[in-house]
Amino acid sequence: MALPLLLLPFFLSSVALLSESRLSMDYYSKSCPTFNQIMQETITNKQITSPTTGAGTLRLLFHDCLPNGCDASILISSTPFNKAERDAEINLSLPGDPFDLIVRAKTALELSCPNTVSCSDILAVAARDLVVMLGGPYYNVYLGRKDSRSSRASSIEGKLPKPNMKMSQMIDLFAASGFNVQEMVALSGAHTIGFSHCKEFSSNIANDTRYNPSPNTFDNLYYQNLPKGLGLLESDHALYDDPRTKPYVDLYAKDQNKFFRDFARAMQKLSVYRIKTGKKGEIRRRCDSVN
């Protein structure tokens, strides 16, 4: 009996590696050779007509991945019998343009390659490509995810950061998903693009004309603004006030290249967090409903 017990950790590690190996950057090269072209055209057209799409899509990816994994469960609509994630209170402020982008991309891909490309892959690639389009870093997105067969608002309770969260709560929340303090600070740099709803603003920023978020440029201005007290959210200010996170804010404020490298690594890690492969998920025909 000793030998099987000794081999058990190796076996479990091999199973995990096998699951990851189902993903590849050229996953659709044969099954959907038009994938990259369709994604690029759809993303570019949407961003040009609706410039806030980039920020919204990045936020949508976070809200999909961080609670329970990158499985496109955030895209499923509620029914009379089920309140889905997208209708949870914390998700009600998600803008409509990212959802529209995913619908457009899925529609075009279904016409070219029916029942082939998952909604979770579409969202992951769209977020990465929009970051690059806005001047941010490129990072690899491995493809082959499957979509969730369910979405429940109750399943994400307490799993997403809130604007007024204490820093210890934020650190614990990210740690529960396997992200350390530096990765959390790097991912927070996504706030360098886009905007927040006025009700989420910290009390001293709503009418501050010094604040310049460069909302359509991915840069390190977010970190440069924090020492000046120009963060939008209470949690932004906490990043600079807390000794556990302040060194990384200072680092990224001075070195944009370092921020880009760390953001890219953290995003690549997030994009494969608790993904579904094989029979654990499905390829939805419509992104807003299960098959």
C-alpha positions in Angstrom: 0.0 0.0 0.0 3.0 2.3 0.5 3.7 2.7 -3.2 0.3 4.0 -4.3 0.3 6.5 -1.4 3.6 7.8 -2.4 2.4 8.1 -6.0 -0.8 9.9 -5.1 0.6 13.5 -5.0 2.3 12.9 -8.4 -1.0 11.5 -9.8 -3.0 14.5 -8.6 -0.4 17.0 -10.0 -0.5 15.2 -13.3 -4.3 15.5 -13.4 -4.0 19.3 -12.7 -1.4 19.6 -15.5 -3.6 17.6 -17.9 -6.5 20.0 -17.3 -4.3 23.1 -17.9 -2.8 21.4 -21.0 -6.2 21.4 -22.6 -5.7 25.2 -23.1 -3.6 26.5 -25.9 -3.1 29.8 -27.6 -3.9 28.3 -31.0 -6.9 26.3 -29.7 -9.2 27.5 -32.6 -6.6 27.5 -35.4 -8.3 24.5 -37.1 -11.8 24.5 -35.7 -12.4 28.3 -36.2 -9.6 29.8 -38.3 -11.5 33.1 -38.5 -11.5 33.5 -34.7 -8.8 36.1 -34.4 -10.0 38.2 -37.4 -13.6 38.3 -36.2 -12.5 39.2 -32.6 -10.3 42.0 -33.8 -12.9 43.5 -36.2 -15.7 43.3 -33.6 -13.6 44.7 -30.8 -12.2 47.6 -32.8 -15.6 48.6 -34.2 -17.2 48.6 -30.8 -14.4 50.5 -29.0 -14.4 53.2 -31.8 -18.2 53.7 -31.5 -18.3 53.4 -27.7 -15.0 54.4 -26.1 -15.9 53.3 -22.6 -16.1 49.7 -23.8 -12.5 48.9 -22.9 -12.8 49.8 -19.3 -16.2 48.1 -19.0 -15.0 44.9 -20.5 -12.0 44.7 -18.2 -14.3 45.2 -15.2 -16.7 42.6 -16.6 -13.9 40.1 -16.7 -13.0 40.8 -13.1 -16.6 40.4 -12.0 -16.8 37.1 -13.9 -13.5 35.5 -12.8 -12.8 36.6 -9.3 -15.8 35.1 -7.5 -16.0 31.6 -8.9 -13.6 31.4 -11.9 -13.6 32.5 -15.6 -16.7 30.7 -16.9 -18.8 33.5 -18.4 -21.5 33.0 -15.6 -21.7 36.8 -15.4 -23.2 36.9 -18.9 -26.3 34.6 -18.1 -29.6 36.5 -17.7 -31.9 35.9 -14.8 -35.2 34.0 -15.3 -38.4 34.0 -13.3 -37.0 31.1 -11.3 -33.4 32.2 -10.8 -31.6 35.5 -10.0 -28.4 35.3 -12.0 -25.0 36.9 -11.1 -25.4 39.9 -13.4 -28.4 41.0 -11.3 -26.6 40.7 -7.9 -26.5 44.2 -6.3 -22.7 44.6 -6.8 -23.1 43.9 -10.5 -26.0 46.3 -11.3 -23.6 49.1 -12.2 -21.8 47.1 -14.9 -22.3 49.0 -18.1 -24.1 47.6 -21.1 -21.5 48.1 -23.8 -19.3 45.1 -22.7 -22.3 42.8 -22.8 -23.2 44.1 -26.2 -19.6 43.5 -27.4 -19.7 39.9 -26.3 -23.1 39.4 -28.0 -21.8 40.9 -31.3 -18.6 38.7 -31.2 -20.6 35.6 -30.4 -23.1 36.2 -33.2 -20.4 36.7 -35.7 -18.5 33.6 -34.5 -21.6 31.4 -34.6 -22.2 32.4 -38.2 -18.6 31.4 -39.1 -17.9 28.5 -36.7 -21.2 27.3 -35.1 -21.0 25.8 -31.6 -17.2 26.1 -31.4 -16.1 29.2 -29.5 -17.0 29.6 -25.8 -18.3 32.8 -24.3 -15.6 32.7 -21.6 -12.9 32.6 -24.3 -14.5 35.6 -26.1 -14.6 37.6 -22.8 -11.0 36.8 -22.0 -9.6 37.7 -25.4 -11.8 40.9 -25.6 -10.4 42.2 -22.3 -6.8 41.5 -23.3 -7.2 43.0 -26.8 -8.8 46.2 -25.4 -6.1 46.7 -22.8 -3.5 46.5 -25.7 -5.7 48.8 -27.9 -5.6 51.4 -25.1 -1.9 51.3 -24.8 -1.5 48.6 -22.1 0.6 45.5 -22.1 0.1 42.4 -24.1 -0.2 39.1 -22.3 -0.9 35.5 -23.4 -4.5 34.3 -23.3 -4.8 30.5 -23.4 -8.0 29.3 -25.0 -10.2 26.3 -24.6 -12.4 27.3 -21.6 -15.9 26.0 -21.3 -18.9 28.0 -20.1 -20.7 27.6 -16.9 -24.1 25.8 -16.9 -25.4 28.0 -14.1 -25.3 31.4 -12.6 -26.7 32.4 -9.1 -26.5 35.8 -7.5 -26.1 34.2 -4.1 -22.9 32.4 -5.2 -20.8 35.6 -5.4 -21.8 37.2 -2.1 -18.7 38.6 -0.4 -16.4 37.5 -3.2 -16.0 40.9 -5.0 -14.3 44.0 -3.7 -16.5 46.9 -2.7 -15.5 50.6 -2.9 -15.6 51.1 0.9 -13.8 47.9 1.9 -11.1 48.0 4.5 -7.6 47.1 3.2 -7.4 44.0 5.4 -10.7 42.8 3.9 -9.4 43.4 0.3 -6.2 41.5 1.0 -8.1 38.6 2.5 -10.6 38.6 -0.5 -7.8 38.4 -3.1 -5.8 35.9 -1.0 -8.9 33.6 -1.0 -8.6 33.5 -4.8 -4.8 32.9 -4.7 -3.5 36.4 -5.3 -0.9 38.1 -3.1 -0.7 41.7 -2.1 1.5 42.8 -5.0 -0.8 41.1 -7.5 -3.8 42.8 -6.0 -2.2 46.2 -6.3 -1.1 45.5 -9.9 -4.7 44.4 -10.8 -6.0 47.6 -9.1 -4.2 49.5 -11.8 -7.1 48.6 -14.2 -8.7 51.7 -12.6 -6.4 53.8 -14.8 -9.0 53.5 -17.5 -12.7 54.2 -17.2 -14.9 55.8 -14.6 -17.0 55.0 -11.5 -20.5 55.9 -10.6 -20.8 59.1 -8.6 -22.2 57.3 -5.6 -19.0 55.3 -5.4 -16.7 58.4 -5.3 -14.8 59.2 -2.1 -16.2 62.4 -0.5 -13.3 64.7 -1.5 -13.0 63.8 -5.2 -16.4 64.4 -6.7 -15.8 68.0 -7.6 -12.0 68.0 -7.7 -10.9 69.5 -11.0 -7.3 68.3 -10.6 -8.3 64.8 -11.2 -7.3 63.6 -14.7 -8.0 59.9 -15.1 -6.9 59.7 -18.8 -9.9 57.3 -19.1 -9.0 56.0 -22.6 -5.3 55.5 -22.0 -3.8 52.6 -20.1 -0.9 54.0 -18.2 0.4 54.4 -14.6 -1.4 57.7 -13.9 -3.7 55.9 -11.4 -0.7 55.3 -9.1 0.7 58.8 -9.6 -2.6 60.3 -8.5 -2.9 58.3 -5.3 -0.2 60.2 -3.3 -1.9 63.4 -4.3 -5.2 62.2 -2.7 -6.8 61.9 -6.1 -8.1 58.3 -6.0 -11.8 58.0 -7.0 -12.8 55.4 -4.4 -12.2 54.9 -0.7 -10.4 51.7 -1.5 -8.1 53.6 -3.8 -7.0 55.9 -1.0 -6.5 52.9 1.3 -4.0 51.4 -1.2 -1.7 54.4 -0.5 -2.4 54.7 3.2 -1.7 51.0 4.1 1.9 50.1 4.7 1.4 46.7 3.1 0.3 48.2 -0.3 2.0 51.6 -0.3 5.4 50.3 -1.5 3.9 48.8 -4.6 1.9 52.0 -5.3 5.2 54.0 -5.1 6.9 51.5 -7.3 4.3 51.5 -10.1 4.0 55.3 -9.9 7.7 55.6 -10.7 8.1 52.7 -13.1 5.3 52.2 -15.7 7.2 49.3 -17.4 7.3 47.4 -14.0 3.6 48.0 -13.6 2.9 46.7 -17.1 4.9 43.6 -16.5 3.3 42.8 -13.2 -0.2 43.6 -14.5 0.3 41.3 -17.5 1.4 38.5 -15.2 -1.5 39.0 -12.8 -4.0 39.2 -15.7 -2.7 36.0 -17.3 -3.1 34.3 -13.9 -6.6 35.7 -13.4 -7.7 34.6 -16.9 -7.2 30.9 -16.1 -8.5 31.1 -12.5 -10.8 28.1 -11.8 -11.6 27.6 -15.5 -13.9 24.8 -16.7 -12.7 22.4 -19.4 -13.9 19.2 -20.9 -17.3 18.0 -19.6 -17.3 20.4 -16.7 -18.8 23.1 -18.9 -20.4 23.7 -22.3 -20.1 25.9 -25.3 -23.2 28.1 -25.1 -25.1 28.8 -28.3 -26.1 32.1 -26.7 -24.0 33.8 -24.1 -26.9 35.0 -22.0 -28.5 31.6 -21.5 -27.4 28.0 -20.9 -28.1 25.4 -23.6 
